[in-house]
Amino acid sequence: MKKMKKFIAAAIVLGTMMMLLFGCGKGEDTQNETKGYVWVSEYADFNVEKCDWLDKVVSLGDECFFSTSYYDEEKEQSVTTLYKYNLLENKAEKLNFGMEENSSVYGMAVNADGNLAILINQYEYIEDEEGNVTDVNSKMQLCTISPSDGSVIDSMEITEVLGVSQETYIQYFCVDGQGNLFLADGDSKIYVLNKDMQKICEISIDGWINDMVASKEGDVYVASYGNEGMELKKIDVAAKKIGESVQGLSEGYGNFSFHTGVDKSLLVSSSDGISTFDIQSQTKEELFKWLDVDINSDDVSQAGELSDGRIWAIIREYDRDYNNTYQLVYLSKKDASEVTARQEIVFGAMWIDSDIKRNIIKFNKTNTEYRIVVKEYGKDDYEAGQIQFGADLTTGNCPDVISLSSLDFAQYANKGIFEDLYPYMEQSGIKKEDYVENVLEAYESDGKLYGIMPSFYLSSTAVKKSLAGDKTGWTLSEMLDLVDEVKPQYVMAYDSKESMLYYCIYQNIDEFIDWESGACKFDGEEFIRALEFAAQFPSSEEADYNDREGLSSLLHSNKLLLMDTSISSVQEYQMMKGMFGEDITFIGSPSSDRKGNLIQPAGGSLAMSSKSKYKDGVWEFMKVLLEAEYQDSLVNEHGGFGFPLRKESLEKQFEYDMTADYYEDADGNQVENPKTTWGYDDFTIEIMAATQEEIDEIKALIASAEKVSENADQQIINIITEETEPFFKGQKSAADVAGVIQNRVQIYVNENK
């Protein structure tokens, strides 16, 4: 309870700034500029008091309504408040609607009469004579209130009307143009009531409901994922069923939210940007991309349209202590000639890591000479995008900043594509010895530094010392010998043909390809043995993991031999040790040099193009990721993901992990409080302060890693996948298949080295 109170009661400090942020693009990303206008963002204070959490936003014209909550330390309870917000005047007003204790807002919607319908869950704790909670009673209340002052017009308990249990949780709530109410629960079931609160029907939908929205025309649609990505389907009340998927949306996969439109049927917010969608004509128009207006789509809490043509959005930012800060942003069109031009730095990546995305936005907000625009290759067709990315790197289309997170670094390191970063570090006073040198050097080639990763974690394989001894690394043959010796029921937690081949081959693809010399070794004994080993397992379609015991139980009984795992924090290391229940060694994946503990970027990894015209601007962006301020910001007091690259920042992380938290018990004794609880499958462990011995073990583990985990070239993956299929089907021998793979890959490497 103590930790929960600290979490909920964290103070929210709302910024008081007004700033104009310019959006512009290049190539495909500059469609607005070619039309003669660009979208700009104007931030404003979000004038709401005591808001730890904002939820259930609904629009009515140029006003919106929502609920906020915060934890009252004195009363030791959560307080919920309803607000009306005038978006044109940027003015908040509390509604005169009293929320009872132990109640929460399930949903809000504007009904056909223009009043506000609020769905409230009220719950009551049942206690025994000693004050212990033994049960909880709850009920759903539907209140109709005036949007002008919040006065109650009508109220009705609807749990029995819906015919649901007390445990039912309503996720989405809408009202159509005829006043019918639509309530969607967590089990993909939709309940429909008429305006007189009589139940019309229940409708089930296949899969999860991702959103529910009322269109401008007054119809209600449900959004869910189908074979082609996000699908939008009308709820047909007369037929009491879900209609066919609306055509023309073509949203694919990602994070989406749908909002009632002002000019068109719907406003669609995605992880990419904002679009309008007209249902009758089945046409979609993109307004802008979030990155083009310097907004992180991960932070967009709500969006809508105003009568003057502007778009508004509520942005929720949170710090590493999980404190929320909300801001209001208005987006409007401006003539392109009014926007100050800046030199454009192109950032090329298969996808944009969330930490890198935040740094791009921060750079674009503050730098007056340069602006970063993103070219995301993997957005539509990942495989085709990866091939195009590789082709662009070797031509005049090479981006200025290159994400290394999805590239086979060894394939490109010696082609003159990347700029050596050591001279830039030296000029900026950034010393190599201030960083974890083996991690920094993982992107070295011939003494030149071609990439940086601001934070990292380790990819490894854990095994009991009682089975593998004190080995800190092994070859593929040694791993397979241990499997033959122990004969476990399961080699790994997820052991299909495909996953085992991936483990043996793709994680260490440089075992079989030397890009510098061009030599390939796919017809050797180890590759053939890896094929024969993988063939013993079921295909990914046939594998069934549901009937297995818990992983911890399997490990204890030696039925499960290896855990392919990551070490991204001290706490994850402690959890993994506890899960085995005895001494373990992080032996890593198999490799000829027995150095299979691999380095992975935790927050993206970057290179500078040697062909860039804006190298000074690129370095301005990159160097921030190495500086003390940013590196210290990566220290995560909640046992987060990844270790900082800077030594002093890493030591601060270790210091926190070793610092115990105490509370005083009833007898006045100081008792150590768990930092947190970790769980993995059937295993749960309370994480206490790390010991010096554990920190030393992690330091040794980090020091043992010298190589970045390789990202195999997609063309090579395709060759291996195509040619191993006949072997897995028993149509060819492993040796025959290996010979074909050797020939095909050798030709490809010769053409691309």
Disulfide bonds with the S-S distance in Angstrom:
none
